[in-house]
Structure formats: C-alpha cells, structure tokens
Amino acid sequence: MLEIVIASSIKVIIVVIAVLTGCAYATYMERKLVAHFQHRIGPLYAGPYGLLQPMADAVKLIFKEDIVPDKVERYTYALAPVISFIPAMLIFAVIPFGKDTSVFGYGIKMVLSDLNIAVLFIFAITSLGIYGIILGGWSSGSKYSLMGGLRSSAQMISYEVSYGLSIIGVILIANTLSLRELVNQQASDSIWFFSHWYVWRQPLGFLLYLTCAIAETNRAPFDLPEAESELVGGYHTEYSSMRFSMFFIGEYANMLAVSAVGATLFFGGWQGPFVNTIPLLGIVWFVLKVFLFMFFYIWLRATFPRFRYDQLMNFGWKILLPLALFNTMLTSLLVALKVI
Amino acid sequence: MNLDAVIFIISAIVAVLGASMMIFQRNPVMAVLSFMVSLLAQAVLYIQLDALFLGAVLIIVYAGAVLVLFLFVIMLLNLRTTKELGPSSSLMRHLGKYFLSFLLIMEFVFIIKSSFFKGASLVGVMNMKPEGFGTVTSVATLLFTKYLYPFELTSILILVAIVGAVVMARKDKNIDRPTENKLGKN
C-alpha cells in the first residue's frame, strides 16, 4: 500500500513538473518559431539563444502587481484561472508515456492511472475546461471579457460535438476505451513501424480531430475568445499578474494535452522503432510526436488569419459536424463488414 | 476505516452540501457552480460503485453541456444581483414549496424503510453486483436489448425538443420589420 502511494506520488510530481516545463518552453518555442516565420529573430538575450526567456517571463509575472478591478465578482474572479488550468493538467493522468519498465526491481507503469474508460475521462475533463473561460469572462464585469466568454462558450460547445465524434471512429475500430490498449494495438515490429497507426485507417477522423482540437484550445485561426483586434484581450482582459499567467499556462497545457491525446490515438503514442530493446526510447518517441503536433499548431497560427465569428459557427455546424457524422457512419459500416 | 469508506463519506457530504448550496444561493452563477460541485461528487459515488461509464457520462452531459448552457443563459440575461430575481414569493407559493418538500421527504422515508427491511443496505448492493457491472459493454448491451424501446423513444423525445427549440428561436420576420421601419422614420 505504502509503496504504491510513494511510487504514484513520485510519478505525479515528475509528470506535473514535466508538463509545466513543457508549457513554459512551449511559449519559448512559439515565440521563436513565429519570429522565424515572420523573418525576425525572437527572444535572444536571456541566456544562450534566449533559452532562459520563459524563466524571465515567469519571474516578471509573479512580481507584477495583481490588479483587481472594482466591479468583479470576487470568488468567481479568483476561481476562474484555476479552473481553466486544472482540467488541462488532469488529462495527463491517463496518458501513457512509455513502455512499462522496472527500476531496481520495481515494475513501473508509464502511466499515472490506467483507466479502462480513459477516452471518456478525457472527454469529461475537456468539457470542464470551458468553465474557466466562461467564469473569467463573466466575473470580470467588463464588456470585452463578457463577449469573449460568450463567444468561447458557444464555440467550445459547438466544436465539442464534432470533437467527440471524430474520435469515435478510432474507438469503433479498436473496440476499447483504454488508451493503453489503443497504444498496444498500434505496435508493429516490422521496418514499417508506422503501418499500424490509426491515422491510416481514420484519415478523415484525424483531420476532424485536428481541426476541432484547435477550436477547443482556442488557438488561431479559431482564437475568437481572445480576438485582440476586436475584444482587446477577450476573457482575460481584466486579469493581470499571476492570474493572467495561469490562463496562459492553462492554454498551453491544453495544447500539450490535445497534442498528447492526438499522438496517442492516431500516431501510436510511445510506439516506435527499437522501443522493444530500449524501453526508455518510448518516452522519446512520445515527446517527439507531441512536439510535431505543437509545431503544427504554431505553424498554423503563423499562417492563417482569424475566422470571422459567423464563419466559425457555420464551419462548425454545417461542415465539420456532417463530416464527423459521415465518418462515424462510414466507419461503423466498414467495421460491420469487417473491412478494417 | 478503509479508504473506500473515507472517500464515500467525503464525496457524499460534498454532494449533499453542493445540492443544498445550489438551493440556498441567491447568486445564480454561484448556484450553478454549487450544482457542478455536487455533480462531481456524485460522479465519484458512481465510480465507487464501479459504474465508471455512468460517472463519466454524468460529467460529460451535465457538467460539460447542460450547466454550460445554464451559465450561458445567465450571462445573456446578466442576472447579477438578487433584486433581478424578483421579489420573495408569496404565501401560496411557499405552500406549494412545502407540499413538494413533504412529498420528497415521504419518498425518502419510504425508500429507506423498504430497503432496510429487505436487507439491501450498501454492502448488500455491492455484493449483488453482476459480472461486468457498469462497464461500457454491459450498459450498451442493456440499452440495445432490454431497454431498446425506451431508449429509442427518448431519442424521439429529444428530436421533438430540438425541433421545438428551433421553431421558438427562429426570428419571425413579421415582428422584426416594424422596428426597422420605426428606425428608418426616426
């Protein structure tokens, strides 16, 4: 009993630190990449290649004055950044990071909690993330924040439907809701190590997942909740200091989370070449896949202009949802006919 | 006392507290949040009964969708203060309230009495659990075999509700035009 508690605590601490560091360096990565996309250099002075920039940002944000406007609803105002941050971290509780190994004779599962309804858990947690934005927007007592909150709630509810449906294809083929099972099914010993990845059997599902995930995390080109050209800063207009940075970390943690889920569902998670001989290589493959997802996100942000609000809604309900339903029906048919 | 009992007691207390806070709060947003806390605690209770699927669905449907819509409506109406909720209700309304609470309490008494005499306390229920209880497979099997007709009828009910909502929300052009004309004249 005690061993389990100690082992899980160590794992939780390692994962939390890893995710937080990942968030910090995701901001660095974004600034650096967007700078190069725009023919600039980006952060350069804090440490070699500006590598200490996230630390400098964190210190600055912590020491800034925390300004609370007069007309805010105190409790919800304080609660909102926390609510937007916690669900994104919780998703990492069910994601397998690597092949199970043993250290000093102890068998270690490379996942915090091997839930057999992990996919549903992810849905449940993702759907809670919206509260941070809604409450933050509402409790600020500002028009811009309220508009940002309203937009985000409408947007996230609309895209959550397609988001859920886009994953159903994989679940139908895999016949399981456990992420561990899903990753194991995508293993392949041949030289074509990627041949069993679900992205080949669910191309449409993957594209839908990618699109909806961007909308769910409020990233460009779907970043309407914080459209700075019309809403100043959206739902976090009235936040400053550490409260603002919690929204910020929450957004990046969300990006990391949907990237990790996407890598696990469609790209075989930690599976990759030589993973059977060197188990720790699994973590490397996993991080690499998440990194590629993040790169794609930032690339998109630097490439596309923001959607208009009605375009966003039309796209969600009139294009994505029918496509997702079509994909679900097609996959069910193919599974029933035992084609895939 | 084992860990299960501790978790049960904590989440049960949180569930009841959240539900009562939902009723006693005058701030509508806080009421919705209390409801959410209660739902999360209820999900923990479901999961403790090995009904993982039910617990997850409870959060996805209620906390994730229904309550967000509640918040949405509250924000649109911008109900901030208690004054906007209207004056305190009259004696007649109080009577109705007490009558309904009385019915509810009688229901509780009935349930507790009948199940206690049959010996179906918590331990009994846990032991009667059939094989594969609460898994997605068993819930799906029941839904698509034994309860297929109620399940399908519910979907028709929801469809009717959707159509009704669309009809009610659709802008009536005859109502919109006069305001436009007025604006034009002014």
Interface residues (C-beta under 8 A of the other chain):
Chain A: E73 Y75 T76 L79 L115 N116 I117 L120 F121 F123 A124 T126 S127 L128 I130 Y131 I134 L135 G137 W138 S139 L146 G149 L150 S153 A154 M156 I157 E160 L177
Chain B: N27 V29 M30 L33 M36 A43 L52 F53 A56 V57 I59 I60 A63 G64 A65 V68 L69 L71 F72 I74 M75 L76 R80 T135 V136
